[in-house]
Amino acid sequence: MEITIKGDKEFDDIPSLKSKALRINLNENIYGTFAEIGAGQETCRHFFRAGGASGTIAKAMSAYDKDFSDAIYGIEDDRRYVTEARLRKMLTHEMNLMEKRITREKHPNKIFFTYANTVATIDFSKKFKGHGWVGIKYQVEADADYNEIILHVRFKETDARLQQETLGVLGTNLIYGAFYKYNEPKKLLRYLYDHLDQDQLEIDTINFSGPVFKDVDNRLMSLQLVKNGMTDAVMFGPDGNNVLPARVLYKKNILALRGSFRPVTKVNMAMYEKSYDMFIKENKVDENKTEVVFEITLSNLRAEGEIDEQDFMDRADLLCSLGQSVMISNFQEYYKVVEYFSSYTKARMGLAMGVNNLIDIFDEKYYRHLSGGILEAFGKLFFKDLKVYLYPMLDPETGELINSKNLKVYPRMKELYKFFKYNGKVIDIEEYDESIMSIFSREILQKIEAGERGWEDMLPEGTADLIKDYRLFGYTRKPLKPIRIKKRAVKK
């Protein structure tokens, strides 16, 4: 597994769960509460078994009964229990009790913590594998402000007992990392999988907050989740903050646009706007229940074999400043994107793309790893009522307008393409602006890096100012005047 490579000195001597719990227990100043709902007191059990827990565990509780839980933590507006809001209420309530019941006069050196989780393990029918919210609120010094680490997990195992044990391991790793690895948050993230395998657990959202994490960018931490194989995709809302994919995509109609967006251009936004107008006119598509996702694959974030994190920041910032939701994924093929969306919604889906992207979809080399080859991939891609909205392009050599009617796919794929085309799966975007069709991100990027002028008008309004103000994509020319750009929303 990528995050626990054999022979890597950094991971050769992973502390056992018992030694992690014991180190916490033997620290005379660490003192806190365990509140676990939905999967037993699996984390607390490790600390009790390690020994010396009497000086560490102030209280361990599990309010399983819903009425009893509501009496303690209050009733959620949506009447749900496995939510981030529920977890935060648990952390706040238990920490307030700690502050009230343990006086600083008597215990001036105590550093408080509250660990909590609210979890739904796999159901009896094994239809829903289960998920949960896990978090810790804690100090690193007495009387210091509190820090928080909150994450969402999705179970992959198909046995409730195994899921409970996995949760206990994760919780122990989280508490240990919070106290002893907080100064290295990227490593802390990887240590969450100590004694775990990626086949057991997926972490798809994580947020750090508090004084010791004041310099942590949670979007970059989410990128680490994808980079380390801990999840397949992460999402950011228009405000630039991490969002849980399930919360955004659940039962929604989804229109997705894939690209490098390096930088986002007028062509990208025209493709979005025109495809969106067509998508919401489709049967059974409710505009109020439609989500637009700008997706960037991890392979497009690599520079010389490594993730260029600043480059990632630049792209995400620009798209979010335009009021868009952004998804970073590990998916190279389009059918995997559709499969991912299908795990959250059964509503209609659409893909907006350019001609070159559609031609690549019909390239067999991308599907050699599948036993059923391209037919298997297309079965997964189009088995739902999915449509491709195709933005035309001008042939750079002939000046001919290329759309679904005259594009040329690989000879072996002609009949397959015709099948999908004439069955209404590929639809041309008829309203297009021919004056912007010669705009390409790679050429704009070259101009920016070379310090040339003339690229500004090729980008959406305000985007060039952001690039200049924040020196994005290698921009070095001094701005002509101070720039103050605020994020704004565009129509959805």
DRENROVO-727626 format. One record per residue (C-alpha): x, z, y negated. Coordinates in steps of 0.05 Angstrom, whole numbers, padded with zeros to 5 digits, always signed. Example, Ala and Ser with C-alpha at 12.3 -4.5 7.8 and 13.67 -1.06 7.14 Angstrom:
<recs>
+00246+00156+00090+00273+00143+00021
</recs>
This chain:
<recs>
+00000+00000+00000+00027-00019-00068+00024+00050-00098+00059+00086-00040+00114+00038-00020+00157+00061+00037+00229+00068+00018+00213+00076-00056+00251+00138-00077+00196+00156-00125+00147+00164-00068+00192+00186-00010+00179+00260-00020+00105+00265-00036+00085+00338-00038+00035+00359+00015-00035+00377-00007-00021+00449+00012+00042+00452-00030+00006+00422-00089-00051+00473-00085-00001+00529-00073+00040+00511-00134-00023+00516-00176-00043+00581-00143+00025+00613-00154+00025+00597-00228+00000+00663-00256-00027+00631-00320-00071+00576-00290-00142+00602-00283-00206+00563-00275-00272+00543-00244-00292+00494-00190-00361+00463-00195-00376+00410-00142-00443+00378-00130-00463+00329-00075-00406+00330-00025-00391+00403-00011-00335+00444-00041-00282+00399-00013-00230+00406-00069-00237+00481-00076-00227+00487-00001-00155+00462-00006-00139+00517-00057-00171+00572-00016-00133+00550+00047-00066+00546+00011-00066+00621-00003-00058+00660-00067-00122+00633-00096-00148+00699-00122-00107+00692-00186-00128+00620-00197-00201+00611-00178-00247+00647-00226-00309+00618-00193-00329+00565-00143-00400+00539-00142-00444+00482-00117-00514+00476-00146-00542+00430-00092-00616+00440-00105-00638+00394-00161-00683+00446-00194-00628+00497-00192-00579+00447-00220-00626+00429-00276-00635+00503-00292-00560+00510-00300-00539+00445-00333-00604+00419-00363-00646+00358-00346-00617+00288-00358-00659+00239-00397-00656+00189-00339-00668+00243-00287-00604+00223-00251-00550+00270-00226-00490+00227-00209-00473+00205-00280-00417+00215-00331-00465+00253-00376-00479+00302-00320-00405+00312-00306-00391+00325-00380-00447+00376-00383-00418+00411-00323-00348+00414-00353-00374+00439-00420-00420+00491-00390-00368+00520-00342-00314+00522-00396-00361+00558-00444-00373+00610-00391-00299+00618-00381-00288+00630-00455-00344+00680-00458-00326+00720-00396-00250+00723-00401-00224+00753-00464-00160+00728-00496-00142+00799-00515-00136+00818-00442-00107+00752-00418-00067+00722-00476-00026+00676-00432-00081+00646-00389-00090+00571-00392-00161+00553-00371-00187+00495-00331-00253+00471-00303-00254+00420-00247-00321+00387-00231-00350+00330-00192-00420+00302-00181-00423+00257-00121-00470+00218-00076-00440+00204-00008-00463+00148+00038-00537+00148+00055-00566+00150+00125-00580+00076+00127-00508+00062+00105-00535+00013+00054-00504+00049-00005-00433+00073+00008-00435+00125-00047-00399+00140-00112-00384+00197-00159-00356+00224-00224-00296+00270-00222-00263+00306-00279-00221+00363-00305-00222+00398-00372-00160+00440-00384-00106+00469-00428-00031+00463-00421-00018+00523-00466-00058+00585-00481-00104+00576-00542-00088+00502-00544-00143+00450-00550-00173+00423-00486-00155+00358-00452-00199+00317-00406-00188+00268-00350-00253+00235-00326-00258+00182-00273-00309+00145-00232-00299+00131-00157-00333+00086-00106-00326+00105-00033-00307+00052+00018-00311+00094+00082-00375+00091+00123-00378+00164+00144-00401+00220+00099-00352+00271+00128-00293+00225+00115-00317+00213+00044-00321+00288+00033-00249+00296+00057-00226+00238+00013-00258+00271-00047-00222+00336-00032-00155+00300-00030-00169+00264-00095-00191+00327-00130-00128+00364-00109-00085+00307-00133-00122+00305-00199-00114+00379-00214-00040+00379-00194-00026+00316-00235-00064+00343-00296-00018+00404-00300+00048+00376-00277+00047+00301-00292+00007+00297-00357+00068+00274-00395+00071+00212-00351-00001+00187-00348+00016+00121-00313+00050+00159-00257-00006+00211-00256-00054+00153-00243-00014+00129-00184-00006+00200-00156-00082+00204-00150-00073+00163-00086-00023+00211-00054-00045+00218+00019-00100+00166+00007-00107+00092+00022-00140+00038-00020-00187+00027+00039-00216+00096+00028-00229+00099-00046-00236+00056-00108-00225+00084-00178-00258+00035-00227-00259+00076-00292-00214+00129-00321-00210+00160-00390-00159+00209-00418-00173+00250-00481-00145+00310-00517-00080+00328-00553-00032+00314-00496-00062+00245-00488-00067+00227-00561-00021+00167-00552-00055+00142-00488-00093+00077-00494-00148+00082-00442-00153+00006-00437-00081+00002-00416-00094+00056-00365-00152+00014-00339-00105-00044-00333-00061-00001-00289-00121+00009-00242-00125-00066-00232-00050-00076-00230-00041-00022-00177-00098-00049-00134-00141+00013-00145-00200-00030-00166-00217-00104-00171-00242-00104-00243-00249-00061-00305-00291-00072-00367-00288-00057-00441-00347-00056-00488-00351-00089-00557-00325-00023-00587-00261-00032-00547-00272+00028-00502-00275+00031-00426-00344+00023-00395-00367+00031-00324-00382-00039-00296-00442-00014-00257-00472+00014-00321-00464-00052-00358-00481-00101-00302-00535-00065-00262-00596-00110-00253-00574-00155-00310-00573-00230-00318-00500-00247-00327-00466-00304-00363-00391-00304-00352-00336-00343-00387-00266-00344-00358-00205-00360-00398-00136-00339-00422-00163-00328-00493-00092-00329-00518-00118-00331-00571-00194-00341-00570-00211-00406-00605-00271-00441-00637-00280-00480-00572-00286-00415-00532-00340-00389-00579-00377-00455-00582-00378-00456-00506-00406-00386-00506-00459-00398-00559-00485-00463-00530-00485-00440-00458-00519-00375-00478-00574-00413-00514-00586-00453-00450-00581-00393-00403-00634-00351-00437-00683-00409-00432-00677-00409-00357-00735-00384-00316-00735-00309-00303-00679-00296-00354-00697-00239-00401-00654-00240-00463-00659-00165-00469-00631-00157-00399-00574-00207-00405-00501-00190-00408-00446-00237-00431-00377-00224-00401-00311-00254-00424-00267-00250-00362-00191-00253-00358-00158-00256-00290-00097-00214-00278-00056-00276-00262-00066-00298-00334-00036-00233-00359+00031-00242-00326+00095-00260-00362+00157-00272-00320+00125-00237-00261+00103-00174-00298+00042-00153-00336+00053-00161-00411+00013-00101-00434+00018-00116-00508-00007-00186-00495-00066-00157-00458-00081-00111-00518-00080-00170-00565-00130-00211-00525-00177-00152-00513-00176-00132-00586-00193-00201-00611-00251-00210-00563-00279-00141-00576-00273-00153-00651-00320-00212-00641-00371-00165-00609-00358-00185-00537-00351-00148-00472-00286-00161-00435-00271-00157-00360-00202-00157-00330-00202-00175-00257-00158-00188-00196-00200-00249-00178-00165-00316-00177-00225-00355-00149-00292-00361-00183-00331-00345-00120-00300-00275-00120-00325-00264-00190-00395-00282-00169-00390-00237-00107-00369-00180-00152-00428-00190-00199-00474-00196-00140-00456-00125-00119-00491-00100-00182-00547-00149-00194-00594-00197-00159-00615-00230-00224-00594-00298-00248-00521-00315-00262-00486-00370-00300-00415-00392-00310-00393-00428-00373-00330-00470-00366-00293-00532-00388-00282-00595-00348-00212-00577-00324-00237-00511-00295-00293-00546-00256-00243-00596-00228-00199-00538-00205-00259-00506-00169-00262-00568-00125-00188-00563-00106-00181-00544-00032-00114-00510-00042-00148-00448-00070-00187-00436-00006-00136-00445+00049-00138-00370+00064-00212-00375+00083-00230-00393+00154-00287-00435+00128-00245-00466+00073-00279-00493+00011-00347-00495+00045-00345-00420+00055-00324-00409-00017-00380-00453-00043-00430-00419+00001-00411-00354-00033-00408-00385-00102-00475-00421-00101-00516-00382-00050-00551-00348-00109-00588-00389-00161-00524-00396-00200-00512-00452-00250-00449-00478-00283-00455-00496-00357-00403-00550-00369-00372-00560-00438-00346-00632-00445-00276-00652-00464-00242-00713-00496-00192-00750-00453-00127-00742-00493-00104-00812-00472-00167-00854-00477-00210-00812-00524-00268-00817-00474-00317-00760-00471-00315-00730-00402-00374-00690-00374-00407-00679-00307-00427-00752-00300-00358-00783-00303-00308-00729-00286-00263-00744-00228-00254-00692-00173-00207-00698-00114-00228-00758-00070-00245-00714-00009-00291-00672-00053-00333-00728-00084-00393-00721-00038-00392-00645-00042-00390-00649-00118-00448-00698-00119-00489-00651-00076-00482-00593-00125-00488-00638-00186-00552-00672-00165-00583-00607-00142-00580-00580-00212-00522-00532-00202-00479-00565-00256-00510-00575-00324-00478-00609-00384-00477-00574-00451-00506-00629-00494-00497-00597-00561-00423-00597-00576-00378-00605-00636-00332-00664-00625-00288-00643-00684-00261-00582-00647-00249-00613-00579-00175-00624-00593-00164-00549-00601-00123-00517-00546-00101-00444-00542-00031-00462-00517-00018-00506-00578-00043-00453-00626+00002-00402-00592+00062-00448-00601+00047-00455-00675+00040-00379-00683+00106-00365-00648+00141-00419-00688+00116-00391-00754+00078-00455-00771+00015-00459-00813-00049-00497-00799-00074-00460-00738-00118-00412-00775-00179-00458-00780-00179-00468-00705-00200-00396-00692-00266-00359-00703-00276-00330-00772-00232-00269-00785-00191-00277-00721-00131-00308-00757-00131-00249-00806-00128-00200-00748-00069-00238-00717-00031-00236-00783-00049-00165-00800-00028-00136-00732+00028-00187-00716-00005-00210-00652+00023-00263-00605+00091-00262-00637+00067-00275-00708+00123-00257-00757+00105-00292-00823+00089-00242-00878+00015-00242-00898-00001-00268-00967-00044-00207-00983-00066-00142-00950-00120-00153-00898-00177-00107-00879-00218-00134-00821-00275-00094-00792-00305-00107-00723-00370-00143-00726-00423-00162-00677-00445-00233-00661-00510-00254-00630-00520-00237-00557
</recs>
